[in-house]
C-alpha cells in the first residue's frame, strides 16, 4: 500500500534531486529519507529512482507517481481539513425525522439554538410517525428520529441510542358547549357514548386500548393524522378526542376545550440514533439541543 508520507518524500526527492537535500527540506535525516524511498519502491513493486553518483533521476514509474502525487496529496489535505471542520462543528449535516407535533414544538427551538451555536452545521427535516421514522433510522435514511412510545414499548428500541426528552400527557378535547367542557378532569369512561375523532394509527390503537380498559369500545367517526383537523372537527361539535399536550400546543383549539383525563395516559418523547452516529459531533450537538428544548417545553 502506498502511503501519503512516502509520496511526500518522493516529491521532495524529485524536486531537490538528492536524499540529503530532501532531508533538509523535510526536516529529517538522510537515512530516514532513504528508508522511506525503499519502502515506497517496495510498495510500488518497481524502481522509482535511478541513482547515478550523487544525482537522482526518476524512472518512468517514478515520473508517473510524482505526477499523481500532487492531486493525491491535495485531495488528502482537503479531506483532512473537511473532517477537522466536521469534528469541530464548523461543518457537517444532520438528517432529522420527526412526528408532526414534535416538528412544530421541540424542533424549531432546538434548531434555532443549534444554528446560533454552530452556523456551519446544516440540518434537514422530514416528517414521519413512528414506527416509520424508526425504520428510516435503521435503514440509513436519517441520523436522528424524534419519536414517541406508550407504556410497554421499551424493547422495540434495544438496538438504538435512546435520549429521553420529556413525558407528554394526553388530554381530552371536547366542544365548547359540551356538558364536560368546564370540568377540571374527566374519567375516560364518561366519554363512552360520544363519537370520537382519532389521530395517527399508533395513537388510534392507544385510544382503543385505553377505552377498552375503561370498559367500552370507542365509536370512531373520523380518523386523521392532521392534528388541526382533529381540533377543527371537535370544535365543530362532531365528536371528542384525546390528544397529546404537544399536539394541542401546536394548534389553536378554536371552539374546543381541553380537559384532564383520568386515569392519566402518557407517552414518552425521545430522540433516537444509532450507536455509531451518536459519536458524530453534529449529531451529538443536535441531540443536546433537542434535550434543552424539551426541558423548556
N, C-alpha and C positions, 0 to 999 in steps of 0.2 A: 504494500500500500504506500502510495506517495504521500508524504506528509508536507503540510504547509511550511514548516520550519526548514525542510530540505530545499523547497523551492526558493525560499528567501536567500538561502546560502548560494544556490546555483545562480540566481540573478546577480548577486554581489560579485561572484567569481567572474561571470561573463562581463560585467561592467568594469571591473578593475583589472582583469587579466591575470590575477595570481591569487594563491591562497593567502599569502601574507597580507596583501592589500585588502582582500575581502575581510580578513580577520580584523584589521584595523577599523574598517567601516562598520562592521557588525559589533565591535566591542568584545571580541572573544579571542581565543588563541588560534594560532595557525594549525596545530594538531586537531583542534575541535572542528575547524572547517574541513580538514582532510577526512576526518571520520564521518562527518555529515555527508560529504560527497560520495564516499564509499557506500554509505547506507542508501543514498538515493540511486546510485547506479545498480545496486543490488535489487532494489525495488523495481526499477525500470527494466532490469534484465538485459541491459546493453550499455556499453561505454557512452558517456556523455561528454567527456573531455579527452583531448589529446594533449599529453604533456610533452613538450619539446624544450628541454632545458628548464629555464625559469619561466617560460611562456606557457600559457594555456590556450587551447583552441577548442571550440565547440565542435562536436561531431554533428552529423545531420540530425540525430535524435536529440542531442543537446539543444540545437537551434530550435527544433520544434517545441521542446519543453519550455524553453525560455519564452518563446512566442506566446504560448498559452498561459504561462505563469502569471503574467500581468493581469489578465482577466480573472484568473482563479483567485489570486490574492486580493484583487479589488472586490470581487464578489464576497469573499470570506470576510473582509473588513466591513463591508456593508451589512452582512448578516450579523456579525458581532455587534455592530452599533445598533441594529434594529432590535436584537434580543436584549441588549442592555437598556434600550428605551422602554421595552415592554416590561422588563423586570423592575425598572424604576418608575413605572406607571406614567411615563411620558408618551406612551403609545399603547396600543392594544385594543381589542374589541371583546365585547361580551354579547352573546345572543341570549336574550331573556324571553321566556314564555310565561304568561300569567293568565289566571282566570279574570273575567271582566271586572268584578268588584275590587279585586286587588290592583288591577291596572289603573283604576280611577281614584284610588285612595292611597295605597302604600307606594306604588311605583313612581308617581310624579315627584313626591318629596325625596325619595331615595336617589333618583337620577339627577335631580337638581343639585343635591349635595355632592354627588359623585362628580358631576361636571365642574362644580366650583373648586373641588379639591384636585381633580385630575382632568383638566380640559382636553388632554390628548387621548383619553380613553373614550371609545365610541361604543354605545350600547344600542342594539336593535331590539324591537319589541314586537311580538306577535301574541295573539290571544288564543288560548285553548283551555278547556276544563280538564281536570284530572278525570279519568286516567290517561287521556290522550296526551296531555302535557308531559306526564312522566314517561310515556312511551317515546316521545320526541327526545327527551333527555337521554334515554338508554340507546336510542338509535343514532345519536350524534347530531341531531338537528338543532340542539340548543345547548347552552352551557349552564344555565340556571333555570329551574322550573319553580315558579311560585304556585303552590298547591295547597290543598286542604284535605283533612280526613276527619271522619267522625270516630267515635269510640270503637275500638276493636280492629282498627286498620293498621296497627303498628308493623306487623310482619311484612307488609307489602313493599316496604322501602328498606329492607335489611341490607341491600347491596349499595345503598346510596348514602351520601353525607347529608344528614338532616339538620337544618338550622331552624329551631323553633322560633317563631316570631311573635305570635300572640294567640290568645284564645278568643274566638268570635262567638258570641252568644246569639242564638236565633230569637227573633222577636215576632210577635203576631202582628198582622196588619189587617185592619178592618175598616169599612167605610165610616165616614164621619158620623153618619146618622145611625150607626149600628147600636144595638142595645148594650154592647160591651165596650163602646168607644171610650167611655170615661173611666174604665176600670184600671186599677193600678197593676193588677196581674190577673191572668186568665188561665184556668186549667184547660189543657188541650181538649179534654172531654166536653167542655162547654160549647165547643165548636163542631160537635159531632154531626149535627144536622145541616151544616152550612155547605153551600157549593164552594169548591176550592180552586184556587189558581196555583199551579205547581211550577217550579223552576226547572233547572237543569236536570238531566237524568239521575245524577248521583243524589242531588237534593230531593228529587221526587221519591227515590227509594227510601231516603231517610225519613221523609214526611210520612210515607205509608207505614214504615216500621213504628214511628212514634205514635201515630194514631192507633195502630193495631194494639200496641202496648196499653193504650188507654181504653181499649175495648170496642173500637169501631174502625171501619174502613172508610177513608175519605172519598167523597164523590168529587172527582176531579173533572171540572167542566172545561178548564183551559190549562194548557201547558206551554210554556215558552221559556227559552234561555235568556230572554231580554228582560232584565230587572225593571227598567222603566215601563215596559209593557205590563208586567205584573202589577206595579203600583197603579198604573192607569186603569187597569181592569178592576182592581179593588176600589179605587176612587170613584169609579162609575157605578159602584154598587153591585157588581156582578159576582162577587164572592169574597172569600177571605184567603189569607196566605200566611205562610211563615217564611220569613227572610232572614238571612244573616245581617247583623248590625252593619257590617261593612257595606253591604248592598244598599241598605237604607240610607247610609251616609252619602252614597254616590248619586242619589236620586232625591229630588224634592217631592215628597209624598203629598201632592195636592189631592184633596178630597178623601184622604185616608189618615187613620190614626194608628200609631204603634202602641202595643201593649205587651208587657212582660208575659212570658209563657211559663207555666208551671206544670210539671217539673221542668227545670231548665234543660235546654238542649244546646250543646256547644260543639263547635268544630275547631280543630287545631289548624292554624295557618302556619305554613312552613316554607322555607326556601330549600330546594333540593339541588344537589350537584353530584358529579361523580368524584370518587376519591382523588384521582389524578388532577382533575380540574380544580379541586379545592386548593391546590398548591399554586395555581396561577395567580400572580398578583392582582390582575384586573378583576378576576372572578372573586377573589377573597375580599377586595375592596367593595365590590358591589354587594356581596353578602352582608358586610358590615353596615353599609348604608341602608339596606333593607331592614336590618335589625334596629337601627337607630330610628328609622321612620315608624316602625311598628311600636317602639317604646313611647312614641308621642301620640299614637292613634287613640 
